[in-house]
Amino acid sequence: MLVMDAMGLDPGDLAFDAALYDAGLPSMLGALDGVPRTARAVLLVAHNPGLDELLVHLAGDMPPLTASGKLMTTAAAARFVMPERWDDLPRGCARLIGLARPKELGEL
């Protein structure tokens, strides 16, 4: 809920989709296709390897990996500027503007 609060998302808009637990790229793109056109922000929480696939697909190329060769580590968050239409998300359609990995944040 803290992340939703920080993003200005209403907990009443929370939708749970069990199919995203171990989903691959097609399922994640399908879930994004179902986002209402009025949505201004979306928080998609899922697992790897699907999240890695989604991040690379949306960005169009491979973002920097960690020193251990990982992309989306546990509790990592990627932030994108998305296209207006979410019903067709071809490779490279979004702009990655942030990738935060907890171990890279240092001491708070």
C-alpha positions as CSV (number, residue, x, y, z in Angstrom):
1,M,0.0,0.0,0.0
2,L,2.9,2.4,0.6
3,V,3.9,2.1,-3.1
4,M,0.3,2.8,-4.2
5,D,0.2,5.8,-1.9
6,A,3.4,7.2,-3.3
7,M,2.0,6.8,-6.8
8,G,-1.3,8.4,-6.0
9,L,-3.2,5.2,-6.7
10,D,-6.5,4.5,-5.1
11,P,-6.5,1.1,-3.2
12,G,-10.2,0.8,-4.3
13,D,-8.9,0.4,-7.9
14,L,-6.7,-2.6,-6.9
15,A,-7.3,-5.6,-9.1
16,F,-5.8,-9.0,-8.3
17,D,-5.1,-11.4,-11.2
18,A,-3.7,-14.8,-10.1
19,A,-2.7,-15.5,-13.6
20,L,0.1,-12.9,-13.3
21,Y,1.8,-14.9,-10.5
22,D,3.9,-17.0,-12.9
23,A,3.0,-15.2,-16.2
24,G,5.0,-14.8,-19.3
25,L,5.1,-11.9,-21.7
26,P,1.8,-12.6,-23.5
27,S,-0.2,-12.8,-20.3
28,M,1.3,-9.6,-18.9
29,L,0.6,-7.7,-22.2
30,G,-3.0,-9.1,-22.0
31,A,-3.3,-7.7,-18.5
32,L,-2.1,-4.3,-19.6
33,D,-4.5,-4.4,-22.5
34,G,-7.3,-4.6,-19.9
35,V,-6.3,-1.4,-18.2
36,P,-9.1,1.2,-18.4
37,R,-8.3,3.9,-20.9
38,T,-8.8,6.5,-18.2
39,A,-5.9,5.2,-16.0
40,R,-3.2,7.7,-15.5
41,A,-0.8,5.3,-13.6
42,V,-0.6,1.5,-13.3
43,L,1.3,-0.6,-10.9
44,L,1.8,-4.2,-12.2
45,V,3.2,-6.6,-9.6
46,A,4.4,-10.0,-10.8
47,H,7.3,-12.4,-10.9
48,N,10.3,-13.3,-13.1
49,P,11.1,-14.4,-15.7
50,G,8.0,-12.6,-17.0
51,L,8.8,-9.2,-15.6
52,D,12.3,-9.3,-17.2
53,E,10.6,-10.2,-20.5
54,L,8.0,-7.4,-20.1
55,L,10.7,-4.8,-19.3
56,V,12.8,-5.6,-22.3
57,H,9.8,-5.8,-24.6
58,L,8.5,-2.4,-23.5
59,A,11.9,-0.7,-23.5
60,G,13.0,-2.3,-26.8
61,D,16.4,-3.2,-25.6
62,M,18.2,-4.5,-22.6
63,P,18.6,-2.1,-19.7
64,P,21.7,-2.3,-17.5
65,L,22.0,-5.5,-15.5
66,T,23.2,-5.8,-11.9
67,A,26.8,-6.9,-11.2
68,S,25.4,-10.4,-10.8
69,G,23.7,-10.3,-14.2
70,K,20.1,-9.7,-13.1
71,L,17.6,-7.3,-14.4
72,M,14.5,-7.2,-12.2
73,T,15.7,-8.2,-8.8
74,T,13.4,-8.9,-5.8
75,A,11.4,-5.8,-5.1
76,A,12.8,-3.9,-8.0
77,A,10.6,-1.3,-9.7
78,A,10.7,0.0,-13.3
79,R,9.0,3.2,-14.4
80,F,7.9,3.8,-17.9
81,V,6.2,6.5,-20.0
82,M,3.7,4.5,-21.9
83,P,2.0,5.1,-25.2
84,E,-1.6,6.4,-25.2
85,R,-3.1,3.1,-26.3
86,W,-2.4,0.0,-24.3
87,D,-4.3,-2.4,-26.5
88,D,-1.3,-2.7,-28.8
89,L,2.1,-2.6,-27.1
90,P,4.8,-3.5,-29.7
91,R,8.4,-4.0,-28.7
92,G,10.0,-0.6,-27.9
93,C,6.7,1.2,-27.5
94,A,7.5,2.7,-24.1
95,R,10.3,4.8,-22.6
96,L,12.0,3.5,-19.4
97,I,12.6,6.4,-17.1
98,G,13.7,4.7,-14.0
99,L,14.8,1.3,-12.7
100,A,15.2,1.0,-8.9
101,R,16.7,-2.1,-7.3
102,P,16.7,-2.1,-3.5
103,K,20.3,-3.2,-3.0
104,E,21.5,-0.4,-5.3
105,L,19.7,2.3,-3.2
106,G,22.3,2.1,-0.4
107,E,21.6,3.0,3.2
108,L,18.6,5.3,3.9
